[in-house]
Amino acid sequence: MGVGVADRHTAPDHRVLAERAAVDREWTYGHVVVDEAQELSEMDWRLLARRSPNRSMTVVGDLAQRQSAAGARDWRRVLDPLAHDRWQYRRLTVNYRTPAEVMAYAAAALAEVDPTAVPPTSVRHGEPPLETTGADPESFRPATGTFAVITPDGPMTPRASKGLEFDVVVVVDPERMTPAERYVALTRATRRLVVLRTPTGTR
């Protein structure tokens, strides 16, 4: 006996929404939220346009943190073909994650990426960043809370740390990172930032 149209809509489907959409090439969304949008290529935006025919999107990104060679360099060039004059730009000016002292330290890296960029205003204060040489990164691990060591070569690279936050962050040899990578790495700490330079990195 066949299954009616109504039965299809009442039958339980325990797959998550992304799994259901992945098997249906015609699947579309009413609204799409895009994070880390500065990394998307032109082809990525075409894919999003197919899945959001009404172009209802919330797009969040920071051009100063772009690390993909195919990523966005200018929001107008990205969004005009997608939504013409139907999009609005709003700059986020308040920083709830990074302490003011850490943000002030990272501002130099931001200026290298974009001299016209204005750092967001931090609402919290914390410890001044600590610069040191030749120490063991693990010696800065807190008794409680989250901890990360970000290095140019991994295992935790600036790219891998994008979008994440940790109570204490040790950034190893930031001079060996690109300005965008350095800016990302230096802004992951919510409490304490340590900048560690190794003998190899200081050559």
Secondary structure, 3 states (H helix, E strand, C coil): CCCCHHHHHHCCCCCCHHHHHHCCCCCCCCCEEECCHHHCCHHHHHHHHHHCCCCCEEECCCHHHCCCCCCCCCHHHHHHHHHCCCCCCCCCCEECCCCHHHHHHHHHHHHHHCCCCCCCEECCCCCCCEEEECCCHHHHCCCCCCEEEECCCCCCCHHHHCCCCEEEEEEECHHHCCHHHHHHHHCCEEEEEEEEECCCCCC
